[in-house]
């Protein structure tokens, strides 16, 4: 098999490989019926800001419109479909996670909305 010059046959990891802090801010959001908790992580995984916002379309739209394009992780639930639609309007990548699918020792014993957002 012919390879381009300089190609040793080994595949390098792609720079755009999905990861929590590789190339953009990561925003974790724990969706609630009235209020949602958020946590913004920097490129090194450091917490930049935490807080809450109302779980209403206009408030979610305004919040994410003001952010630099980020990777946003939300928990699957009642509001996740419309929230995902609103967030992607502004160019953010949205990942919808199902925490029940986490295995073994990765599951947390302590639970709170703030911890979930982080």
C-alpha positions as CSV (number, residue, x, y, z in Angstrom):
1,X,0.0,0.0,0.0
2,X,1.4,3.4,-1.0
3,X,1.5,6.1,1.6
4,X,2.0,9.8,1.2
5,X,5.6,11.0,2.0
6,X,6.0,11.4,5.8
7,X,3.1,9.0,6.6
8,X,4.5,6.3,8.9
9,X,1.2,4.5,8.8
10,X,0.3,5.5,12.4
11,X,-2.8,7.5,12.8
12,X,-2.5,10.6,14.9
13,X,-5.3,11.6,17.2
14,X,-7.5,14.2,15.5
15,X,-7.4,17.7,17.1
16,X,-11.2,17.8,17.1
17,X,-11.6,14.6,19.1
18,X,-14.4,15.1,21.6
19,X,-13.3,15.7,25.1
20,X,-14.4,18.0,27.9
21,X,-11.7,20.6,27.6
22,X,-9.7,20.2,24.4
23,X,-10.7,23.0,22.2
24,X,-13.4,25.2,23.7
25,X,-15.3,26.0,26.8
26,X,-17.5,23.3,28.3
27,X,-20.8,24.2,29.9
28,X,-22.6,21.6,32.0
29,X,-26.3,22.2,32.6
30,X,-28.5,20.4,35.1
31,X,-32.0,21.1,33.8
32,X,-34.8,21.7,36.3
33,X,-38.5,22.5,35.8
34,X,-38.1,26.1,37.0
35,X,-34.4,26.7,37.4
36,X,-31.4,25.1,35.8
37,X,-27.9,25.1,37.3
38,X,-24.9,25.6,35.1
39,X,-21.1,25.3,35.4
40,X,-18.7,26.8,32.8
41,X,-15.3,25.0,32.6
42,X,-12.2,26.5,30.9
43,X,-9.8,24.8,28.5
44,X,-7.8,23.3,31.4
45,X,-11.0,22.0,33.2
46,X,-11.0,24.9,35.7
47,X,-14.3,26.2,36.9
48,X,-14.8,29.7,35.4
49,X,-18.4,30.4,36.6
50,X,-21.3,28.7,38.2
51,X,-24.9,29.8,38.6
52,X,-28.5,29.3,37.7
53,X,-30.9,30.5,35.1
54,X,-34.6,30.1,34.6
55,X,-35.7,27.2,32.5
56,X,-37.6,29.3,30.0
57,X,-36.9,29.6,26.3
58,X,-36.1,33.3,26.3
59,X,-33.7,33.1,29.3
60,X,-31.9,30.1,27.9
61,X,-31.6,31.9,24.5
62,X,-30.2,35.1,26.0
63,X,-27.7,33.2,28.2
64,X,-26.3,31.1,25.4
65,X,-26.3,33.9,22.8
66,X,-23.9,35.8,25.0
67,X,-21.4,32.9,25.3
68,X,-18.5,32.1,23.0
69,X,-19.2,28.9,21.0
70,X,-18.9,26.1,23.5
71,X,-19.6,22.4,24.1
72,X,-22.7,22.1,26.2
73,X,-23.6,19.0,28.1
74,X,-27.2,18.6,29.3
75,X,-29.0,15.8,31.1
76,X,-31.7,13.9,29.2
77,X,-35.1,14.8,30.5
78,X,-38.4,16.6,29.9
79,X,-36.8,19.8,28.7
80,X,-33.7,18.5,26.9
81,X,-35.2,18.5,23.4
82,X,-36.3,22.1,23.3
83,X,-33.2,23.3,25.2
84,X,-31.0,21.6,22.7
85,X,-32.8,23.3,19.8
86,X,-32.4,26.7,21.5
87,X,-28.8,26.3,22.3
88,X,-27.7,25.0,18.9
89,X,-29.3,28.2,17.3
90,X,-26.1,30.0,18.5
91,X,-23.6,27.4,17.1
92,X,-22.9,25.5,20.3
93,X,-22.3,21.8,20.2
94,X,-24.8,20.1,22.4
95,X,-24.4,16.6,24.0
96,X,-27.4,15.1,25.7
97,X,-26.2,12.7,28.5
98,X,-28.1,9.9,30.2
99,X,-26.5,9.6,33.7
100,X,-28.3,6.3,34.3
101,X,-26.0,4.7,31.7
102,X,-22.9,5.4,33.7
103,X,-21.3,2.2,35.0
104,X,-19.9,1.1,38.3
105,X,-17.5,3.3,40.2
106,X,-18.2,6.3,38.0
107,X,-21.7,6.7,39.6
108,X,-21.9,9.4,42.3
109,X,-23.3,8.7,45.7
110,X,-23.8,12.5,46.5
111,X,-26.4,14.2,44.3
112,X,-27.3,17.8,43.9
113,X,-28.1,20.1,41.0
114,X,-24.9,22.0,41.4
115,X,-22.8,18.9,41.4
116,X,-24.7,17.5,38.4
117,X,-24.0,20.7,36.4
118,X,-20.3,20.4,37.2
